[in-house]
Structures are given as C-alpha cells and as structure tokens.
C-alpha cells in the first residue's frame, strides 16, 4: 500500500507498540500523547519514544526530561 492508497485515519488516539527503530500501530488513530507534556503527536511526526517504558515523546527535550526524572540521585 502506498501513501495515496491509505484510508483517512480517525481523529482519535492510536494505540502503538514501540519497537527498536520503528513502531507498530495496534489500534488506528491520528495521534499519540506525549508521556511528559500530554500534547498530541501526529503519528507521521512521531520520532522519539522509549521501548522499555513504551512511551512516546513530543521531542528530544521531553525525552531528556523523562530520563532526568528517572535518574537516581
């Protein structure tokens, strides 16, 4: 299937499985929510996630914030 054959995605939140270097859409949707900021991330713009925590991030800043929060003092 190419990008011109795709059906429009529903404007609801997708359920995604985050893998190394890629992700798998388990339930179709238009976006996922950043685990740090809560802002919606369109699937076509999703570039940052954590495989172990299964969390998406809106950008590198959000991912760094999450990593700092997990770091033991």
PDB file of N, CA, C and O in Angstrom:
ATOM      1  N   UNK A   1       0.852  -1.156   0.000  1.00  0.00           N
ATOM      2  CA  UNK A   1       0.000   0.000   0.000  1.00  0.00           C
ATOM      3  C   UNK A   1       0.908   1.232   0.000  1.00  0.00           C
ATOM      4  O   UNK A   1       1.840   1.309   0.801  1.00  0.00           O
ATOM      5  N   UNK A   2       0.652   2.179  -0.871  1.00  0.00           N
ATOM      6  CA  UNK A   2       1.423   3.421  -0.844  1.00  0.00           C
ATOM      7  C   UNK A   2       0.618   4.519  -0.188  1.00  0.00           C
ATOM      8  O   UNK A   2      -0.548   4.327   0.157  1.00  0.00           O
ATOM      9  N   UNK A   3       1.245   5.674  -0.017  1.00  0.00           N
ATOM     10  CA  UNK A   3       0.588   6.732   0.746  1.00  0.00           C
ATOM     11  C   UNK A   3      -0.673   7.267   0.093  1.00  0.00           C
ATOM     12  O   UNK A   3      -1.500   7.879   0.769  1.00  0.00           O
ATOM     13  N   UNK A   4      -0.838   7.055  -1.189  1.00  0.00           N
ATOM     14  CA  UNK A   4      -2.042   7.528  -1.870  1.00  0.00           C
ATOM     15  C   UNK A   4      -3.210   6.564  -1.712  1.00  0.00           C
ATOM     16  O   UNK A   4      -4.362   6.943  -1.924  1.00  0.00           O
ATOM     17  N   UNK A   5      -2.921   5.326  -1.344  1.00  0.00           N
ATOM     18  CA  UNK A   5      -3.967   4.319  -1.147  1.00  0.00           C
ATOM     19  C   UNK A   5      -4.480   4.266   0.281  1.00  0.00           C
ATOM     20  O   UNK A   5      -5.454   3.567   0.557  1.00  0.00           O
ATOM     21  N   UNK A   6      -3.852   4.982   1.185  1.00  0.00           N
ATOM     22  CA  UNK A   6      -4.232   4.920   2.599  1.00  0.00           C
ATOM     23  C   UNK A   6      -5.610   5.510   2.836  1.00  0.00           C
ATOM     24  O   UNK A   6      -6.025   6.482   2.206  1.00  0.00           O
ATOM     25  N   UNK A   7      -6.295   4.882   3.765  1.00  0.00           N
ATOM     26  CA  UNK A   7      -7.590   5.395   4.192  1.00  0.00           C
ATOM     27  C   UNK A   7      -7.352   6.504   5.211  1.00  0.00           C
ATOM     28  O   UNK A   7      -6.375   6.437   5.956  1.00  0.00           O
ATOM     29  N   UNK A   8      -8.212   7.522   5.270  1.00  0.00           N
ATOM     30  CA  UNK A   8      -8.040   8.556   6.301  1.00  0.00           C
ATOM     31  C   UNK A   8      -8.131   7.940   7.687  1.00  0.00           C
ATOM     32  O   UNK A   8      -8.989   7.096   7.949  1.00  0.00           O
ATOM     33  N   UNK A   9      -7.235   8.371   8.576  1.00  0.00           N
ATOM     34  CA  UNK A   9      -7.223   7.856   9.938  1.00  0.00           C
ATOM     35  C   UNK A   9      -8.272   8.586  10.784  1.00  0.00           C
ATOM     36  O   UNK A   9      -8.482   9.789  10.625  1.00  0.00           O
ATOM     37  N   UNK A  10      -8.917   7.854  11.673  1.00  0.00           N
ATOM     38  CA  UNK A  10      -9.864   8.514  12.561  1.00  0.00           C
ATOM     39  C   UNK A  10      -9.133   9.532  13.445  1.00  0.00           C
ATOM     40  O   UNK A  10      -7.960   9.344  13.766  1.00  0.00           O
ATOM     41  N   UNK A  11      -9.813  10.588  13.829  1.00  0.00           N
ATOM     42  CA  UNK A  11      -9.196  11.650  14.639  1.00  0.00           C
ATOM     43  C   UNK A  11      -9.234  11.280  16.116  1.00  0.00           C
ATOM     44  O   UNK A  11      -9.635  12.083  16.958  1.00  0.00           O
ATOM     45  N   UNK A  12      -8.818  10.073  16.416  1.00  0.00           N
ATOM     46  CA  UNK A  12      -8.759   9.634  17.805  1.00  0.00           C
ATOM     47  C   UNK A  12      -7.351   9.140  18.097  1.00  0.00           C
ATOM     48  O   UNK A  12      -6.524   9.014  17.194  1.00  0.00           O
ATOM     49  N   UNK A  13      -7.091   8.864  19.356  1.00  0.00           N
ATOM     50  CA  UNK A  13      -5.760   8.449  19.771  1.00  0.00           C
ATOM     51  C   UNK A  13      -5.469   7.018  19.333  1.00  0.00           C
ATOM     52  O   UNK A  13      -6.308   6.130  19.486  1.00  0.00           O
ATOM     53  N   UNK A  14      -4.285   6.804  18.791  1.00  0.00           N
ATOM     54  CA  UNK A  14      -3.854   5.481  18.350  1.00  0.00           C
ATOM     55  C   UNK A  14      -3.258   4.717  19.533  1.00  0.00           C
ATOM     56  O   UNK A  14      -2.819   5.313  20.516  1.00  0.00           O
ATOM     57  N   UNK A  15      -3.253   3.407  19.422  1.00  0.00           N
ATOM     58  CA  UNK A  15      -2.547   2.550  20.371  1.00  0.00           C
ATOM     59  C   UNK A  15      -1.351   1.996  19.608  1.00  0.00           C
ATOM     60  O   UNK A  15      -1.500   1.371  18.559  1.00  0.00           O
ATOM     61  N   UNK A  16      -0.155   2.238  20.158  1.00  0.00           N
ATOM     62  CA  UNK A  16       1.075   1.932  19.442  1.00  0.00           C
ATOM     63  C   UNK A  16       1.995   1.078  20.301  1.00  0.00           C
ATOM     64  O   UNK A  16       2.105   1.291  21.509  1.00  0.00           O
ATOM     65  N   UNK A  17       2.658   0.109  19.670  1.00  0.00           N
ATOM     66  CA  UNK A  17       3.710  -0.675  20.323  1.00  0.00           C
ATOM     67  C   UNK A  17       5.035  -0.122  19.821  1.00  0.00           C
ATOM     68  O   UNK A  17       5.283  -0.092  18.616  1.00  0.00           O
ATOM     69  N   UNK A  18       5.884   0.315  20.739  1.00  0.00           N
ATOM     70  CA  UNK A  18       7.152   0.949  20.384  1.00  0.00           C
ATOM     71  C   UNK A  18       8.252  -0.096  20.345  1.00  0.00           C
ATOM     72  O   UNK A  18       8.492  -0.798  21.327  1.00  0.00           O
ATOM     73  N   UNK A  19       8.918  -0.192  19.202  1.00  0.00           N
ATOM     74  CA  UNK A  19       9.980  -1.160  18.981  1.00  0.00           C
ATOM     75  C   UNK A  19      11.293  -0.417  18.745  1.00  0.00           C
ATOM     76  O   UNK A  19      11.311   0.813  18.698  1.00  0.00           O
ATOM     77  N   UNK A  20      12.384  -1.156  18.597  1.00  0.00           N
ATOM     78  CA  UNK A  20      13.679  -0.541  18.294  1.00  0.00           C
ATOM     79  C   UNK A  20      13.673  -0.015  16.860  1.00  0.00           C
ATOM     80  O   UNK A  20      13.642  -0.794  15.907  1.00  0.00           O
ATOM     81  N   UNK A  21      13.701   1.312  16.713  1.00  0.00           N
ATOM     82  CA  UNK A  21      13.784   1.935  15.397  1.00  0.00           C
ATOM     83  C   UNK A  21      12.495   2.012  14.614  1.00  0.00           C
ATOM     84  O   UNK A  21      12.482   2.558  13.511  1.00  0.00           O
ATOM     85  N   UNK A  22      11.416   1.486  15.146  1.00  0.00           N
ATOM     86  CA  UNK A  22      10.119   1.548  14.475  1.00  0.00           C
ATOM     87  C   UNK A  22       9.015   1.352  15.505  1.00  0.00           C
ATOM     88  O   UNK A  22       9.276   1.057  16.671  1.00  0.00           O
ATOM     89  N   UNK A  23       7.791   1.520  15.058  1.00  0.00           N
ATOM     90  CA  UNK A  23       6.653   1.266  15.938  1.00  0.00           C
ATOM     91  C   UNK A  23       5.580   0.542  15.147  1.00  0.00           C
ATOM     92  O   UNK A  23       5.546   0.599  13.917  1.00  0.00           O
ATOM     93  N   UNK A  24       4.706  -0.138  15.873  1.00  0.00           N
ATOM     94  CA  UNK A  24       3.614  -0.892  15.259  1.00  0.00           C
ATOM     95  C   UNK A  24       2.298  -0.331  15.787  1.00  0.00           C
ATOM     96  O   UNK A  24       2.098  -0.233  16.997  1.00  0.00           O
ATOM     97  N   UNK A  25       1.417   0.032  14.886  1.00  0.00           N
ATOM     98  CA  UNK A  25       0.112   0.568  15.265  1.00  0.00           C
ATOM     99  C   UNK A  25      -0.813  -0.600  15.595  1.00  0.00           C
ATOM    100  O   UNK A  25      -1.108  -1.431  14.737  1.00  0.00           O
ATOM    101  N   UNK A  26      -1.264  -0.654  16.841  1.00  0.00           N
ATOM    102  CA  UNK A  26      -2.164  -1.718  17.301  1.00  0.00           C
ATOM    103  C   UNK A  26      -3.629  -1.333  17.131  1.00  0.00           C
ATOM    104  O   UNK A  26      -4.477  -2.185  16.868  1.00  0.00           O
ATOM    105  N   UNK A  27      -3.918  -0.042  17.281  1.00  0.00           N
ATOM    106  CA  UNK A  27      -5.272   0.466  17.056  1.00  0.00           C
ATOM    107  C   UNK A  27      -5.122   1.760  16.269  1.00  0.00           C
ATOM    108  O   UNK A  27      -4.497   2.704  16.753  1.00  0.00           O
ATOM    109  N   UNK A  28      -5.684   1.820  15.067  1.00  0.00           N
ATOM    110  CA  UNK A  28      -5.512   3.014  14.228  1.00  0.00           C
ATOM    111  C   UNK A  28      -6.013   4.277  14.911  1.00  0.00           C
ATOM    112  O   UNK A  28      -6.977   4.266  15.677  1.00  0.00           O
ATOM    113  N   UNK A  29      -5.334   5.338  14.608  1.00  0.00           N
ATOM    114  CA  UNK A  29      -5.697   6.643  15.123  1.00  0.00           C
ATOM    115  C   UNK A  29      -4.823   7.690  14.465  1.00  0.00           C
ATOM    116  O   UNK A  29      -3.941   7.359  13.672  1.00  0.00           O
ATOM    117  N   UNK A  30      -5.056   8.926  14.783  1.00  0.00           N
ATOM    118  CA  UNK A  30      -4.333  10.025  14.156  1.00  0.00           C
ATOM    119  C   UNK A  30      -3.116  10.464  14.963  1.00  0.00           C
ATOM    120  O   UNK A  30      -2.204  11.086  14.418  1.00  0.00           O
ATOM    121  N   UNK A  31      -3.093  10.146  16.261  1.00  0.00           N
ATOM    122  CA  UNK A  31      -2.037  10.674  17.112  1.00  0.00           C
ATOM    123  C   UNK A  31      -1.829   9.800  18.348  1.00  0.00           C
ATOM    124  O   UNK A  31      -2.626   8.911  18.647  1.00  0.00           O
ATOM    125  N   UNK A  32      -0.731  10.080  19.056  1.00  0.00           N
ATOM    126  CA  UNK A  32      -0.479   9.538  20.398  1.00  0.00           C
ATOM    127  C   UNK A  32      -0.185  10.738  21.294  1.00  0.00           C
ATOM    128  O   UNK A  32       0.086  11.830  20.794  1.00  0.00           O
ATOM    129  N   UNK A  33      -0.235  10.551  22.587  1.00  0.00           N
ATOM    130  CA  UNK A  33       0.033  11.648  23.529  1.00  0.00           C
ATOM    131  C   UNK A  33       1.426  11.511  24.127  1.00  0.00           C
ATOM    132  O   UNK A  33       1.842  10.425  24.531  1.00  0.00           O
ATOM    133  N   UNK A  34       2.136  12.631  24.176  1.00  0.00           N
ATOM    134  CA  UNK A  34       3.459  12.669  24.787  1.00  0.00           C
ATOM    135  C   UNK A  34       3.334  12.273  26.259  1.00  0.00           C
ATOM    136  O   UNK A  34       2.470  12.783  26.972  1.00  0.00           O
ATOM    137  N   UNK A  35       4.198  11.364  26.707  1.00  0.00           N
ATOM    138  CA  UNK A  35       4.159  10.886  28.090  1.00  0.00           C
ATOM    139  C   UNK A  35       4.583  11.952  29.089  1.00  0.00           C
ATOM    140  O   UNK A  35       4.271  11.833  30.273  1.00  0.00           O
ATOM    141  N   UNK A  36       5.286  12.990  28.646  1.00  0.00           N
ATOM    142  CA  UNK A  36       5.769  14.037  29.541  1.00  0.00           C
ATOM    143  C   UNK A  36       4.858  15.261  29.506  1.00  0.00           C
ATOM    144  O   UNK A  36       4.431  15.748  30.552  1.00  0.00           O
ATOM    145  N   UNK A  37       4.561  15.755  28.314  1.00  0.00           N
ATOM    146  CA  UNK A  37       3.795  17.005  28.186  1.00  0.00           C
ATOM    147  C   UNK A  37       2.303  16.793  28.004  1.00  0.00           C
ATOM    148  O   UNK A  37       1.517  17.700  28.275  1.00  0.00           O
ATOM    149  N   UNK A  38       1.898  15.613  27.551  1.00  0.00           N
ATOM    150  CA  UNK A  38       0.490  15.342  27.302  1.00  0.00           C
ATOM    151  C   UNK A  38      -0.013  15.878  25.975  1.00  0.00           C
ATOM    152  O   UNK A  38      -1.185  15.702  25.643  1.00  0.00           O
ATOM    153  N   UNK A  39       0.856  16.532  25.209  1.00  0.00           N
ATOM    154  CA  UNK A  39       0.402  17.090  23.934  1.00  0.00           C
ATOM    155  C   UNK A  39       0.254  15.990  22.884  1.00  0.00           C
ATOM    156  O   UNK A  39       1.006  15.016  22.900  1.00  0.00           O
ATOM    157  N   UNK A  40      -0.704  16.138  21.978  1.00  0.00           N
ATOM    158  CA  UNK A  40      -0.883  15.133  20.925  1.00  0.00           C
ATOM    159  C   UNK A  40       0.259  15.203  19.914  1.00  0.00           C
ATOM    160  O   UNK A  40       0.718  16.287  19.556  1.00  0.00           O
ATOM    161  N   UNK A  41       0.708  14.047  19.462  1.00  0.00           N
ATOM    162  CA  UNK A  41       1.762  13.933  18.456  1.00  0.00           C
ATOM    163  C   UNK A  41       1.172  13.183  17.266  1.00  0.00           C
ATOM    164  O   UNK A  41       0.863  11.997  17.388  1.00  0.00           O
ATOM    165  N   UNK A  42       1.007  13.843  16.116  1.00  0.00           N
ATOM    166  CA  UNK A  42       0.530  13.110  14.935  1.00  0.00           C
ATOM    167  C   UNK A  42       1.482  11.955  14.624  1.00  0.00           C
ATOM    168  O   UNK A  42       2.699  12.121  14.714  1.00  0.00           O
ATOM    169  N   UNK A  43       0.951  10.799  14.262  1.00  0.00           N
ATOM    170  CA  UNK A  43       1.794   9.631  14.022  1.00  0.00           C
ATOM    171  C   UNK A  43       2.874   9.898  12.983  1.00  0.00           C
ATOM    172  O   UNK A  43       3.983   9.379  13.104  1.00  0.00           O
ATOM    173  N   UNK A  44       2.573  10.695  11.968  1.00  0.00           N
ATOM    174  CA  UNK A  44       3.576  10.969  10.938  1.00  0.00           C
ATOM    175  C   UNK A  44       4.719  11.845  11.449  1.00  0.00           C
ATOM    176  O   UNK A  44       5.742  11.977  10.778  1.00  0.00           O
ATOM    177  N   UNK A  45       4.554  12.449  12.641  1.00  0.00           N
ATOM    178  CA  UNK A  45       5.604  13.274  13.233  1.00  0.00           C
ATOM    179  C   UNK A  45       6.284  12.601  14.422  1.00  0.00           C
ATOM    180  O   UNK A  45       7.177  13.193  15.028  1.00  0.00           O
ATOM    181  N   UNK A  46       5.888  11.387  14.768  1.00  0.00           N
ATOM    182  CA  UNK A  46       6.443  10.672  15.912  1.00  0.00           C
ATOM    183  C   UNK A  46       7.863  10.219  15.607  1.00  0.00           C
ATOM    184  O   UNK A  46       8.085   9.431  14.687  1.00  0.00           O
ATOM    185  N   UNK A  47       8.828  10.721  16.384  1.00  0.00           N
ATOM    186  CA  UNK A  47      10.240  10.397  16.179  1.00  0.00           C
ATOM    187  C   UNK A  47      10.940   9.906  17.453  1.00  0.00           C
ATOM    188  O   UNK A  47      12.006   9.296  17.376  1.00  0.00           O
ATOM    189  N   UNK A  48      10.349  10.167  18.611  1.00  0.00           N
ATOM    190  CA  UNK A  48      11.004   9.849  19.882  1.00  0.00           C
ATOM    191  C   UNK A  48      10.097   8.991  20.751  1.00  0.00           C
ATOM    192  O   UNK A  48       8.926   9.308  20.957  1.00  0.00           O
ATOM    193  N   UNK A  49      10.668   7.883  21.265  1.00  0.00           N
ATOM    194  CA  UNK A  49       9.931   7.035  22.191  1.00  0.00           C
ATOM    195  C   UNK A  49      10.920   6.199  22.991  1.00  0.00           C
ATOM    196  O   UNK A  49      12.111   6.153  22.683  1.00  0.00           O
ATOM    197  N   UNK A  50      10.406   5.540  24.024  1.00  0.00           N
ATOM    198  CA  UNK A  50      11.214   4.678  24.869  1.00  0.00           C
ATOM    199  C   UNK A  50      10.632   3.271  24.769  1.00  0.00           C
ATOM    200  O   UNK A  50       9.473   3.046  25.117  1.00  0.00           O
ATOM    201  N   UNK A  51      11.438   2.330  24.293  1.00  0.00           N
ATOM    202  CA  UNK A  51      10.978   0.959  24.109  1.00  0.00           C
ATOM    203  C   UNK A  51      10.685   0.304  25.450  1.00  0.00           C
ATOM    204  O   UNK A  51       9.666  -0.371  25.596  1.00  0.00           O
ATOM    205  N   UNK A  52      11.566   0.492  26.433  1.00  0.00           N
ATOM    206  CA  UNK A  52      11.390  -0.160  27.729  1.00  0.00           C
ATOM    207  C   UNK A  52      10.143   0.344  28.457  1.00  0.00           C
ATOM    208  O   UNK A  52       9.408  -0.449  29.045  1.00  0.00           O
ATOM    209  N   UNK A  53       9.906   1.635  28.421  1.00  0.00           N
ATOM    210  CA  UNK A  53       8.746   2.215  29.101  1.00  0.00           C
ATOM    211  C   UNK A  53       7.498   2.241  28.221  1.00  0.00           C
ATOM    212  O   UNK A  53       6.397   2.484  28.716  1.00  0.00           O
ATOM    213  N   UNK A  54       7.664   1.991  26.912  1.00  0.00           N
ATOM    214  CA  UNK A  54       6.560   2.046  25.955  1.00  0.00           C
ATOM    215  C   UNK A  54       5.862   3.404  26.013  1.00  0.00           C
ATOM    216  O   UNK A  54       4.641   3.489  26.144  1.00  0.00           O
ATOM    217  N   UNK A  55       6.676   4.472  25.912  1.00  0.00           N
ATOM    218  CA  UNK A  55       6.163   5.841  25.979  1.00  0.00           C
ATOM    219  C   UNK A  55       6.621   6.656  24.772  1.00  0.00           C
ATOM    220  O   UNK A  55       7.773   6.546  24.352  1.00  0.00           O
ATOM    221  N   UNK A  56       5.723   7.476  24.210  1.00  0.00           N
ATOM    222  CA  UNK A  56       6.122   8.400  23.144  1.00  0.00           C
ATOM    223  C   UNK A  56       6.485   9.762  23.728  1.00  0.00           C
ATOM    224  O   UNK A  56       6.015  10.129  24.805  1.00  0.00           O
ATOM    225  N   UNK A  57       7.324  10.508  23.012  1.00  0.00           N
ATOM    226  CA  UNK A  57       7.732  11.853  23.436  1.00  0.00           C
ATOM    227  C   UNK A  57       7.583  12.819  22.268  1.00  0.00           C
ATOM    228  O   UNK A  57       7.806  12.454  21.114  1.00  0.00           O
ATOM    229  N   UNK A  58       7.209  14.041  22.578  1.00  0.00           N
ATOM    230  CA  UNK A  58       6.981  15.041  21.539  1.00  0.00           C
ATOM    231  C   UNK A  58       8.269  15.534  20.897  1.00  0.00           C
ATOM    232  O   UNK A  58       8.236  16.073  19.791  1.00  0.00           O
ATOM    233  N   UNK A  59       9.398  15.360  21.564  1.00  0.00           N
ATOM    234  CA  UNK A  59      10.672  15.781  21.007  1.00  0.00           C
ATOM    235  C   UNK A  59      11.810  15.409  21.931  1.00  0.00           C
ATOM    236  O   UNK A  59      11.589  14.803  22.980  1.00  0.00           O
ATOM    237  N   UNK A  60      13.036  15.770  21.550  1.00  0.00           N
ATOM    238  CA  UNK A  60      14.185  15.394  22.372  1.00  0.00           C
ATOM    239  C   UNK A  60      14.154  16.019  23.762  1.00  0.00           C
ATOM    240  O   UNK A  60      14.616  15.409  24.726  1.00  0.00           O
ATOM    241  N   UNK A  61      13.615  17.229  23.871  1.00  0.00           N
ATOM    242  CA  UNK A  61      13.544  17.887  25.178  1.00  0.00           C
ATOM    243  C   UNK A  61      12.661  17.083  26.149  1.00  0.00           C
ATOM    244  O   UNK A  61      13.020  16.893  27.311  1.00  0.00           O
ATOM    245  N   UNK A  62      11.514  16.618  25.662  1.00  0.00           N
ATOM    246  CA  UNK A  62      10.605  15.828  26.504  1.00  0.00           C
ATOM    247  C   UNK A  62      11.260  14.508  26.906  1.00  0.00           C
ATOM    248  O   UNK A  62      11.110  14.063  28.044  1.00  0.00           O
ATOM    249  N   UNK A  63      11.980  13.885  25.985  1.00  0.00           N
ATOM    250  CA  UNK A  63      12.638  12.628  26.317  1.00  0.00           C
ATOM    251  C   UNK A  63      13.716  12.846  27.374  1.00  0.00           C
ATOM    252  O   UNK A  63      13.841  12.045  28.301  1.00  0.00           O
ATOM    253  N   UNK A  64      14.487  13.910  27.249  1.00  0.00           N
ATOM    254  CA  UNK A  64      15.507  14.219  28.257  1.00  0.00           C
ATOM    255  C   UNK A  64      14.888  14.506  29.616  1.00  0.00           C
ATOM    256  O   UNK A  64      15.437  14.112  30.645  1.00  0.00           O
ATOM    257  N   UNK A  65      13.748  15.191  29.629  1.00  0.00           N
ATOM    258  CA  UNK A  65      13.062  15.461  30.889  1.00  0.00           C
ATOM    259  C   UNK A  65      12.683  14.145  31.578  1.00  0.00           C
ATOM    260  O   UNK A  65      12.848  14.010  32.791  1.00  0.00           O
ATOM    261  N   UNK A  66      12.175  13.180  30.809  1.00  0.00           N
ATOM    262  CA  UNK A  66      11.782  11.881  31.365  1.00  0.00           C
ATOM    263  C   UNK A  66      13.014  11.132  31.889  1.00  0.00           C
ATOM    264  O   UNK A  66      12.965  10.540  32.967  1.00  0.00           O
ATOM    265  N   UNK A  67      14.118  11.155  31.130  1.00  0.00           N
ATOM    266  CA  UNK A  67      15.324  10.470  31.566  1.00  0.00           C
ATOM    267  C   UNK A  67      15.875  11.065  32.842  1.00  0.00           C
ATOM    268  O   UNK A  67      16.330  10.331  33.719  1.00  0.00           O
ATOM    269  N   UNK A  68      15.843  12.377  32.963  1.00  0.00           N
ATOM    270  CA  UNK A  68      16.321  13.045  34.183  1.00  0.00           C
ATOM    271  C   UNK A  68      15.431  12.692  35.377  1.00  0.00           C
ATOM    272  O   UNK A  68      15.924  12.532  36.493  1.00  0.00           O
ATOM    273  N   UNK A  69      14.134  12.572  35.145  1.00  0.00           N
ATOM    274  CA  UNK A  69      13.208  12.241  36.234  1.00  0.00           C
ATOM    275  C   UNK A  69      13.436  10.826  36.748  1.00  0.00           C
ATOM    276  O   UNK A  69      13.157  10.544  37.913  1.00  0.00           O
ATOM    277  N   UNK A  70      13.937   9.934  35.903  1.00  0.00           N
ATOM    278  CA  UNK A  70      14.160   8.539  36.290  1.00  0.00           C
ATOM    279  C   UNK A  70      15.530   8.321  36.913  1.00  0.00           C
ATOM    280  O   UNK A  70      15.744   7.316  37.591  1.00  0.00           O
ATOM    281  N   UNK A  71      16.454   9.235  36.698  1.00  0.00           N
ATOM    282  CA  UNK A  71      17.826   9.074  37.175  1.00  0.00           C
ATOM    283  C   UNK A  71      17.865   9.136  38.695  1.00  0.00           C
ATOM    284  O   UNK A  71      17.366  10.093  39.288  1.00  0.00           O
ATOM    285  N   UNK A  72      18.462   8.112  39.343  1.00  0.00           N
ATOM    286  CA  UNK A  72      18.561   8.159  40.811  1.00  0.00           C
ATOM    287  C   UNK A  72      19.543   9.249  41.242  1.00  0.00           C
ATOM    288  O   UNK A  72      20.552   9.475  40.574  1.00  0.00           O
ATOM    289  N   UNK A  73      19.254   9.915  42.342  1.00  0.00           N
ATOM    290  CA  UNK A  73      20.132  10.982  42.842  1.00  0.00           C
ATOM    291  C   UNK A  73      21.293  10.442  43.620  1.00  0.00           C
ATOM    292  O   UNK A  73      22.122  11.211  44.107  1.00  0.00           O
TER     293      UNK A  73
END
